[in-house]
Every structure is written in structure tokens, then in C-alpha cells.
Amino acid sequence: MKKLIHSKLTKTDNFVFLQLKNGKLQCAKTLIILALTFFYQTNALAFYQQADAITITGVIKDADGVPLPGTSVMEKNTNNGTVTDFDGKYTIKVSSQNSILLFSFLGLKSEEISVGMQTEINLQLESDPQSLDEVVMVAYGTQKKISVVGAQSTIRTAELQQPVANLGTMLAGRVAGLTGVQRSGLPGFDGADLWIRGISTFGAAGPLILIDGVERSLDNIDPRDIASFSILKDASATAVYGIRGANGVIIIVTKQGKIGKPEVSVDYNEGITMFTKVPELADGITYMNLANEALTTRGQEPKYSQEYIDRTASNFDPLLYPNVDWMGAVFNDFGRNRKASVNVTGGAEDALYYVSLGYYDEKGLFKTDGLETYDSDTKFKRFNFTTNLTVDITKTTKINLGIQGYVSEGNYPNEGVGTIFSAALEAPPVEYPILYPGGFVPGKSANGGLRNPYADVARRGYQNINKNQLYSNLRINQELSTLTEGLSWTAMFAFDNYNEQNTRRGKRENTYFVDQNFPYTDDGELLLNETYSGQNYLGYSNSNGGNRRFYLETSFNYNNSFGKHDVSGLLLFNRTDYVNAFAGNFTDAIPFRNEGLAIRGTYSYDNKYFFEVNAGYNGSENFAPTKRYGFFPSFAAGWIISNEKFFAPVKDYIDFFKIRYSDGKVGSSSGAGRFAYLSRVEDGQSGYDFGENRQYTEGIRETYYGVDVTWAEARKQDIGIEINAVNNNLRIIVDFFKERTVGSFLRRGDVPNYIGLTGDPFGNLGIVENKGVDGSLNFGQSYNEFRLDFRSTFSYNRNKIIENGQPKQLYPWQDRIGTPLLANFGLIAERLYTLEDDVNGDGFISPDDGIEYPTQFGQIMPGDIKYKDLNGDGKIDSFDNKQIGNGDVPALTYGFGLTAKYKGFDASMFFQGQTSSDRFIGGSGVHPFIGGGGTGNLYTTAVDRWTPENNDPYALNPRLSYGESGIGQNNNTQNSTWWLRDIDFLRLKTAELGYTLSSKLSDKLKFNTTRFYIRGTNLLTFSKFDLWDPELNTGNGGAYPNISVVSVGLNVMF
């Protein structure tokens, strides 16, 4: 077919209602504070009348920028003072410019500020590491921070406020012990892979994530709803979770209400998005010259004439002689995103509430042309909501109801990201233009092969993915002090519901091509020849997914003090039922169930010595009845040496010194699958040959054997050191850990074939050892109105396989025993063969040149890769593979940042990096012309190659080959050290500059606080690897790149 076309404080008299950040004070403490407040007010009357008095105003907030009602503001060495109101505001008159103001709040570090010439002093009070009353989240509850003996880390929630959709992408380098890698930047699919203390087991190694006590995903949570974020790392912290805690635990608690009038916070930012790195493909001229070189230096004829190359270079006729940058054709330079949230909090003494709404919207960077009636643009939007209500039914009974969730919609091209990138990396830049006039799609293949990348994005339909998630939990807390002081009972029921609908509307367009011998008619009209007949209507397909989760928890808690003795206890039962609402087979339709008991007991003496025991007893239906339950105990102890009398001489240098040790076991069922102890019977494609004529007879087979399989057990040991110095401004935490996982669920590989099994049986076969160290260093100092904070973390681990159930290898270097779990195995590339190796001058490397010839890779020529023959048998094969890399999960993750504040200005930056990670690269783009018929694009780095004129044995690329089976192609594309790349990097993860209006100006605007800011994410990356973003999960750059964002925003509170 041919076509012709034309070319918080409330006052009532002297009564003050005070809400404290970390919970209710005991009655006596409350009365003391109320009395002091009255004293401040009455005393100030006389003081204010002094002629030389100076009035100071300001706003006091916590580290997350939340106003602190009830903060004490005292003029040092006097009785003059006041407290902040509900909005954190205060006004005080001091005697002179030489006065010093002392700001203090329970659980936070006190600050002293010289008045000088200032009339407005605003502060953010930091957490006090030595506060005896500060509490932190632990497994199934809270503990005083000073008494915690488990290894855990926290992150300030202010650091999570970034212009991105996925919280997980912001965690790497910010929390000691947590490793995170973002594998894709595709909107709606941009979550990060997370590991706590690396990988220590076969199979799934991700942590347990709990939001408000229930296992949930953090991918779609709004960071502004988070009150606290902690990770639990050792057995003492995680043993009570039993089988769920083997890989560590992330605990997120959402914000609750607080006593006072309604407080509204609104945040809005608008951003510009761009890729961190786009693969750079060679231009058409380079492509053709290198293609000719690949053919002629291998003894074949060139493909492109010089006339063709010249006409392309001169832009003679782009329709006949195209020169297309397919990455530029597929992607826009810029996209956009926006993020908005509003939350309201408040309440009375017997009822507290927190309500929030959030919105996120991102437009991706794929190009569309508007020529179709449908929308194939990449877009993602999400609405979040959170409601937490706490009601005191009686003086001893409290109910908490929490409802959270989100609704999201993603729109994408019908062709997947992998297909689009595959097309862009395979389509030569000179094969055809992006489009012919009139919107006709170019294409040469009669069977639809060698796809047009732009058409994959814009002309082949769209995909729409709708998701909705509802989280709900009801918690009841009943104090039982009438039975015994410190006893309480808690029960919680949670119901989560998730639904997903994926609708595809796809088509395949007609394609056309111009015969260069007869491109135009006599009238000058472009003559298009149809090469492929597609369909012009949109097809339809739909799939659904969803699940339901029911969670029940009930516990008794005990907490009491007897003089210098503090004791606490926990006895808890829980059960989880998970239902796949759209199961595709009988097995998946059966509900999943886990249940267990958790036990904890703690004891401390005189805030010096701390002891804790934990245990989890868990069961799962995946194992045989006699193997169904496991018991996982742990023990921990801590000693605050700085509280000893003998430590007094060094108190001037070291304010706080604590050591702790933990040891225990946790369980794991990772890799076991459903009903692992049962064998399966299958029919179909299996059979045997019988009789004299060897007649094939199909039958049934038994497979997936599991013999007495049960839990894997991991012993975790940890020793930690905590040090505060320089008036508690310097804080150092270091943990050394060792883990040994025994009984990982694997298929046995050492069963001989003559046994007659049709599949390898399962067993608790794997043993892995993991060691490492993680820690943090933080320093903060105020210099009058200037505040500087430095923070840093690091996480380092090394794992190795002790046993994997596989037979002993012929050579020791082939064995994976002793290597990391994700180790890369391959050949050792010594160098490139050179012209000097071709002794007889016939153009090939052969035994005639005195070199053993590796015939399994075909003919070898100068410029091809020379491998090391490890076993000395005169050939290169699988017996010469050995460990040459550690894998793409970094052994060391680190981060460091600075924050500076001066008056209303604040600036911060944070760097994140990783080391000891590597990846094989290969495929289209990396290996030029590797596709069928020589198709395949190439990176700009292909120009650095071996040639007879560049007889360099260490050139970046070997001698070029043409076609998937071209001479040298098989040899040069083997996984080897030649193609193993270091993907370590250092990245400026975030930077921010903000300005907060003075309280006087904010008051005029009727706001409590007003802050403007500009933020950036993924701004700079420093890496030896520069082909694409080093975090991406790809060997040839064929993944949607990660995103850089620059945004401006406004935050107001009223």
C-alpha cells in the first residue's frame, strides 16, 4: 500500500493549662509549674516598671518547627520569667542588654542567649539526650530514652519534608544502620529498596515496617503526618516480633492531637523536575563510521557509503537521511511536581484530634505529541488523608481511633518502560526519522520489529492504574491501677483494605518507509510504502488486585518505680490474617495467618544499670504442625558509666557515657512459600520414555518437596557505645554487630539425578554470617543568634555464605561458600590482544601465534579481550569464573549534612553516598551493534576503543564487532572484570534555603508563623560511573532515570 503526502497555652486569670510534648506530668510536678507561672506573672509587675527595661518577644519551637507552649523563659540570675503561650510565643522585659535569657522545656536541651541589641529572639530547642523523662518508641510501646539498651536509631521528622512522592527515597544516609537504594524514578513506581544492616539471609531481606503498630507500606505515607520514625536493629529490639523481625523493624507513629485551640498548618510547594542523568547516545555520523569500522576490520564490507554519511552530516534531507537522538525524542528536559498538605490539631483534656489532607501531583518526562485523541502522558497524582482521635471515656479508659489512606491514579504509555528503553537502545539513529509529515510512523520491519521508540511512547495507547488503600485501627487502653499500681491493659484491632485496577487501552499503528531509490513522485510528494499493518482502534484489557488484612493485638503492661528501682513488663498476643482478594489459584486463595506471643521484662537501678529480656513465640501455617511454632529469646544490659561517682573527674569533658550489649535470636520464614512442608502433585508437561520403541508417556509428578522444614534462626549480637561531650553538644553513637542466620529455606542442589526426583527438594540449608558497624555523630552549637548543626551517619556490613546446600565445586574459586550473598562471578579480563600477539600476521589470534585458542568463543582477533585461564587447561570456559565483585547492594552507606540558622534565615544541605558496590554492564548501547542484523545503538563512550591505530591493550572498549554473532562478539560480551563497573557515588541529596518572617510581621498577616523556602533534591552526583544514574537497576541504562527536583514553597501556621 502506498500513500502520497506533501512533504499551645490558654489563660483564665491565674490558671494555666499546660500541655507537654512528652506526656502528662505527675500531679506534683504540674502544681509546681503552675505555681512558678503565677510567681513569674506577679513578680514581673514590679520589674516591668523599671525605666531601662527592654522588651523581648519571640517564638519557641521544637526541632521539627512545631511551636512549644509552656516553654520556660527566665532572665538568668533573677526571678523574672514567663512561659510561652499556645502558639509558642512569649514576651518578657529584661533589665539591660547584658541580660541572659534561659529557655527550657521538659525533654529538650536548655538554651542560654545573650540579649545584646536584640528585641526578638526565636529559637528551636533540640532533644536532650540526657533527659530522664524523654521517651522513645520501642517494640510494642515506649521506654525512657535513657533506659533503652537495644540498638535503635531515629530521624528527625523535619528531615523527611522533601518534594518527593515516596518517603523511602529520602532515608538513605540519614539513619545509622539503614541502607536504601532507589532503583527507578518512574512516578508511582519510585520506591526504594531498604535493608537494615545490609543483607543477612537468602531470600527476602527487607525490614518489617510498622505504622501505628500495624504492618504497612511506607511508600505512600505523607511525611507531614509522621510524629516519630525509628528503626530497631538488634535482637533485643526485635526479638518480640519473632519471625517478622529477622531483618530489622521500622516503626512509624503518626501525629496525634494536643490540648488547645485548633492549630492549622498549611504547606505548599511547586517544583521543576529533571533527570539526574540521561544516557548519551552517539550521533548518526559517529554511528555510521563505527558501524563501517566494525565490519571492515572484521573482513566484511561497509554498510554506509561516504555519500550517505555526508548527506546525513549536511542535513541534506532529514526524512531520507535522518540523524535522531532517540533519548531526546522520547524525553522532555523538564517536568513538574507539586505537593500540598493541610493539617489541623487540637483538643481538650478528654478529647484530642489530628486531621490532615495531602495532595501530590507529578508530570513525568516522557514526550507525547497530541496527535491522538487519548492521553498517554506520564502522570501521577495522589490524595492522602489521616485522622487520629483520642478520647478519654473515663479517667482510666482511653480510646484511640485512627483512619488513614490514600487514593492514587497513574497514567502511562501502554508500552512499559523497559520496552521503550529497549527500543531506544536498539533503533539506530540513522534508520528512520521520528515521524513522517502528517504524523505517519516510520518503520522498516514487516513483522513490527525494530520498533520506533517515539511511537512506543505516544502512539500505542495508554495504561491507567488506580489504587486505593484504607488503614484503620481502634486501640483501647485501660489503666488497672486499682489492681496494682502501674498495670494497664491494651487491645487493638486493625483492618486494612487495598484495591488496584489496571486498565490498558492498546493498539499497534501502521508503519511506513520511504524507498530511497524512489522517495518522491514527479510532483515532489513523499511516497510512503506501508511496511506493517496494525490496528487503528484501541483494544481493552483490565486486571484487578487487592487484599485485606486483619490484625488483633492485646497486651498487659506494667511499669512502676520503687525508690531507685524501675521495673516494667509486657505480655502480648497478636494475630494477623491476610486475604488475597483476587487470588489466581486455590493456594493463594487460602488466608495467610501468623500469630504469636511477645514477652518483655526490664529492670534498672539508680539510672545506672539496665537489664532487659525479650522473647517472641510465633506460629505459621506454612510449616508442619510439629514445626509450626518457634521461640526466640534475647537479653540486653546497659551501664551508664557517667552516672558513677568515679566518673566525676572527667565530667567536664564527657557529659554522658553509656555502654550496652545485646544477644538473642530472631526467626524468619523468608523463601518458604505457602505450606512448605507439603509436596505437590502436578500433571502436564512431564513424562518418561517406556518400551522398546521409547514411547513418551505423560504423567503426573511430585514436586516442591519439603522435609521437616521450619523456621530459619538468626543469632544477633550487638555492643554499643553512646557518648555526649562538649556540654552535650557533641553526640556519638557506635554499634558493632554480628549476625549468623542458620536454616535459610533453599532447594537442595546436592541430590544426584539417579535418585529419580523431578525437582530438587527444599530444606533448611542456608547459613549466612553478617558483621559490621554503624553509628552517628552529631554536633550543634549556638553562638548568640547563630545556630550551627552537623549530623552524620554511616552503616557498614559484610556478609558471607557459610552453607548453601550446593555440591562441592571442582575448583575452589567456583564455590560460593565464603563469598557475599550477591557476589558477581565472571572471568578475569587481563587485557586486550594487540597486534604484537598476532605473530604470524594473519589477522587472527591462534595457536600458530603461540597462544592457546579459546575456540568456544569463536575466532579471536587483535583488540579482543584476553581472559585468564585459572585452571590452566588451555581454554576459557565456566571453570574459569570466580568472584570478581560484591554486588549492587553497597557495603558502606553514609551521609552527612550541615544546618545553619541566623535570625529568620535557615540553610541546610545533606550529602548521601555509598561504596563497595558494583554491577555488570552489557547489552544494547554498551555492546555496539549487538542486535540482530547489526542493530543496536551505542553510547558516546564507544569512540574510546581499540583500533589498529590505537593499539592500546587497555582501551575502554574492545575491537568493534557487528551483529549478535559477529567475529569477536561472543568473546567480548562475557561477564568479566572488563564490564564490571564500580557504582559508588556521593550525592548532594538535599539542599534548602528558608526564611521565616518575624513574629510581628506574621501577626500582621494573621499567622503564627510564615516561612518561605526553596528546596532541591538529587542536585549533584559524583561518581566514576557516568553512563547513567548509578542507583538504577539496569545493566545498559534501560530504566526510567531518577529525578532531580527544585521547588519553592510556603508554610504557614495559624
Protein Blocks (a to p, Z undefined) as FASTA:
>chain_A
ZZdddddbdcehjaccdddfkbccdfklmmmmmmmmmmmmmmmmmmmmpmkbccdddddd
dfkopacehiacddehiabdcdddfkopacdddfblkbccddddehiacddddfklafbd
cddddddfklmkbccddehiaddfklpcbdcddddfklmmccbfblklmmgopaghiacd
dfbfcehiacccddeeiaabehjfbdcddeehiacdfklccfklpfbdcddfblmlmmmn
ommmmnopaddddddddeddddddddddddddddfbdcddddfklmmmmmmmmmmmnopa
cfbdfklmmmmmnomalmlmgcddfklmmpcfbdcdddddddddeddfkbccdddddddd
dddfbdcehlambdcbdcdddddddddddddfblmbccddddddddddddddfbdfklmm
mmmmmmcfklbcfbdghhiacdfbfnlpaiafklmmmmnocaddddddddddddddddfk
lmpghiacddddddddddddddddddddddddddfklmbcfkopacdddfbdcdfbdcdd
ddddddddddddddddddddehjaccdddddddddddddfkbcbfklmpccddddddddd
dddehhlaccdddddddddfkbcfklmpccdddddddddfklpmklmmmmmmmmbdcddd
dddddddfehklgoklbccddehjbccdedjkopacdddddehiaehiacdddddddddd
dddeehhlaccdddddddddehiacddfkbcfklopabdcdddfbccddddddddddddd
dehjaccdddddddddddddfbgoiacdfblklpmghiafklccddddfbdcdfklmmno
nopacfknopacdfknopadehiacdddfkonopacfklgccfbebjcdfbdcddddddd
ehjbccdddddddehiacddedehjlghkbghhiacddfklmpccdfklmcfkbfbdcdd
edjkbghklmmmgccfklpccfbdcddfbacddddddfklmmmnopabdcdddddehkbc
cdfblkbcfkbccfeopaccddddddddddddZZ
